[in-house]
Amino acid sequence: RSVDVLVNVAGENLIIKNAKLSGSSRGILANSAIESTITNVHIINSSIETWNNSGTGGFMGTAEDKTVISRSSLSNIFVQSNKFVGGFVGFLNTNSTIENSYIKGTVKAGYDAVGGMVGQNNGGATIQNSYADVTLDVSVTWAAGGLVGYSSGNNIILKNNISLATGGDKATRVIGTNYNNQSDNNYELQESTLKSNVNGNKIKVVSKKDINESFLKTQL
């Protein structure tokens, strides 16, 4: 069972393997985090399967009040819930950040506000220098995206990210709604079956064959 609430915690250098959570759990690491810093935490070969509307994520259901997730990852992960579902967090709120992190796995939801990294953002947040290699298993055509599902007030800032998300043709490749105008230099996968978010320098397209060490060094 995961921890309920992390408050002003500095958690680092942790590996979690083969976790399987269900029932009332909202995240594999914790249900929520408040004003906390999570660094170098990696979750491998794990799953969380619930059917709630409270926010569900691979790391936690809710991250808020300047919580930072940095240099962390989810590999071979399966996250499933009804609504407000994200690969990392269900809700990324109030000036919280995910940076220098990645996810590989599947995110499944029965309704909207579902994203490869974040289900919904409220009150401003940032995702930067990260990537999502996920399959989105969704039935909705709105507020479902490869990085973020829904951003309330279009407040989330996206910088230097890559979405390799795919999975049907209902969701969008990067974000299911809109984003803060400070967003810049994000990429979506050309070969993805998802709908495009291309928009000037804010969201560009890249082919999988062009994503290599040189590309990562020069473009991100």
C-alpha positions in Angstrom: 0.0 0.0 0.0 1.2 3.5 -0.8 1.8 6.3 1.7 -1.2 8.6 2.1 0.2 12.2 2.1 3.7 13.4 1.7 4.0 16.9 3.3 7.3 18.9 2.9 9.2 15.7 2.2 12.5 15.4 0.4 12.4 11.8 -1.0 15.3 10.6 -3.1 17.3 7.6 -4.4 14.5 5.1 -4.4 13.6 2.1 -6.7 10.2 0.5 -6.6 9.8 -2.8 -8.5 6.8 -5.1 -9.2 4.2 -3.1 -7.2 0.6 -3.8 -7.9 -2.0 -1.5 -6.3 -5.8 -1.2 -6.6 -8.7 -0.3 -4.5 -8.5 3.2 -2.9 -4.9 3.8 -3.8 -4.2 6.9 -5.9 -0.5 6.5 -6.6 2.2 3.9 -6.2 4.5 6.2 -4.2 1.8 8.1 -2.4 -1.8 9.3 -2.7 -0.7 12.9 -2.7 2.3 15.2 -2.2 2.3 18.8 -0.8 5.4 21.1 -1.0 7.6 18.0 -1.5 10.7 17.2 -3.6 11.0 13.8 -5.2 14.4 13.2 -6.8 15.9 10.1 -8.5 12.9 7.8 -7.8 12.2 5.1 -10.3 9.2 2.8 -10.5 9.6 -0.4 -12.6 7.3 -3.2 -13.8 4.4 -1.9 -11.7 0.7 -1.1 -12.0 -2.1 0.8 -10.3 -5.7 0.0 -11.3 -8.5 1.9 -9.7 -11.9 3.4 -10.8 -12.1 6.7 -9.0 -12.5 10.4 -9.9 -10.1 11.7 -7.2 -6.9 11.7 -9.4 -4.7 8.7 -10.1 -1.0 8.5 -11.2 2.0 6.3 -11.3 3.7 8.3 -8.7 0.8 10.0 -6.9 -2.8 11.1 -7.4 -2.1 14.8 -6.6 1.1 16.9 -6.5 0.6 20.4 -5.3 2.0 23.5 -3.6 5.4 23.6 -5.5 6.0 19.9 -5.3 8.9 18.9 -7.7 9.5 15.6 -9.3 13.0 15.5 -10.8 15.3 13.0 -12.5 12.7 10.2 -12.0 11.1 7.6 -14.2 8.4 5.0 -14.7 9.3 2.0 -16.8 6.9 -0.8 -18.0 4.1 0.9 -16.0 0.3 0.5 -16.3 -2.0 3.2 -14.9 -5.7 2.9 -15.0 -8.6 4.8 -13.5 -11.8 6.6 -14.5 -10.9 10.3 -14.8 -8.1 12.6 -13.9 -5.5 10.0 -14.8 -1.8 10.7 -15.5 1.3 8.5 -16.0 3.1 10.4 -13.3 0.3 12.3 -11.4 -3.5 12.7 -11.8 -3.4 16.3 -10.7 -0.3 18.6 -11.0 -1.3 21.7 -9.2 -0.3 25.1 -7.8 3.2 25.8 -9.3 4.4 22.2 -9.1 6.9 20.8 -11.6 8.0 17.6 -13.4 11.5 17.9 -14.9 14.2 15.7 -16.4 12.0 12.6 -16.1 10.4 10.0 -18.4 7.7 7.4 -18.6 7.3 4.2 -20.6 4.1 2.3 -20.4 0.3 2.5 -20.8 -2.2 4.9 -19.4 -5.9 3.9 -19.6 -9.0 5.9 -18.6 -12.7 5.6 -18.9 -13.3 9.3 -19.3 -11.5 12.6 -19.9 -8.6 14.5 -18.2 -6.1 11.8 -19.1 -2.5 12.3 -20.0 0.8 10.4 -20.6 2.4 12.4 -17.7 -0.4 14.5 -16.1 -4.2 14.1 -16.1 -5.2 17.6 -15.1 -3.4 20.9 -14.1 -5.0 23.5 -11.8 -3.3 26.7 -10.7 -0.2 26.6 -12.9 2.5 24.0 -13.3 5.5 23.1 -15.5 6.8 20.1 -17.3 10.2 20.4 -18.8 13.1 18.4 -20.3 11.0 15.2 -20.1 9.5 12.6 -22.4 6.5 10.2 -22.5 6.7 7.0 -24.5 3.1 5.8 -23.7 0.2 4.1 -25.2 -3.0 6.0 -24.4 -6.0 3.7 -24.1 -9.0 6.2 -24.1 -12.5 6.4 -25.6 -12.9 10.2 -25.4 -11.9 12.8 -28.0 -11.4 15.7 -25.6 -8.9 16.5 -22.8 -6.7 13.5 -23.5 -3.1 14.0 -24.6 0.3 12.4 -24.8 1.8 14.7 -22.0 -1.2 16.4 -20.5 -5.0 15.8 -20.6 -6.5 19.0 -19.4 -5.0 22.4 -18.2 -7.5 24.6 -16.3 -7.1 28.1 -17.6 -4.4 27.0 -20.0 -1.9 27.6 -17.3 0.6 24.7 -17.7 4.0 25.5 -19.2 5.6 22.9 -21.4 9.3 23.3 -22.4 11.8 21.0 -24.1 9.6 17.9 -24.0 9.1 15.0 -26.4 5.8 13.1 -26.7 6.2 9.7 -28.3 2.6 8.9 -27.4 0.4 6.8 -29.6 -2.7 4.6 -29.3 -5.7 5.0 -31.6 -6.9 8.3 -33.1 -9.0 9.9 -30.3 -6.5 11.7 -28.1 -4.0 14.3 -29.1 -0.2 13.8 -29.3 0.9 16.4 -26.6 -2.0 18.1 -24.8 -5.8 17.7 -24.8 -6.6 21.4 -24.3 -4.3 24.4 -24.5 -1.2 25.6 -22.7 0.6 28.7 -21.3 2.0 31.0 -24.0 5.5 30.6 -22.3 5.6 27.0 -23.6 8.4 26.4 -26.1 10.3 23.7 -28.0 8.2 20.6 -27.5 8.0 17.8 -30.0 5.4 15.3 -31.0 6.0 12.0 -32.9 5.3 12.1 -36.6 4.4 8.5 -36.8 1.9 8.7 -34.0 -1.7 7.8 -34.8 -2.9 10.5 -32.3 -4.2 13.9 -33.5 -1.5 16.6 -34.0 -0.9 19.6 -31.7 1.8 21.2 -34.0 2.0 24.9 -33.4 5.1 26.8 -34.6 8.1 26.6 -32.3 5.9 25.7 -29.3 5.1 22.2 -30.6 7.1 20.8 -33.5 7.1 17.4 -35.2 9.9 14.8 -35.3 10.3 11.4 -36.9 11.3 8.5 -34.7 14.3 7.9 -36.9 15.6 11.4 -36.1 15.5 11.0 -32.4 19.1 10.2 -31.4 21.8 11.5 -29.1 22.7 14.3 -31.5 19.0 15.5 -31.6 18.7 15.4 -27.9 21.8 17.5 -27.4 21.1 20.1 -30.0 17.3 20.5 -29.9 16.4 20.1 -26.3 
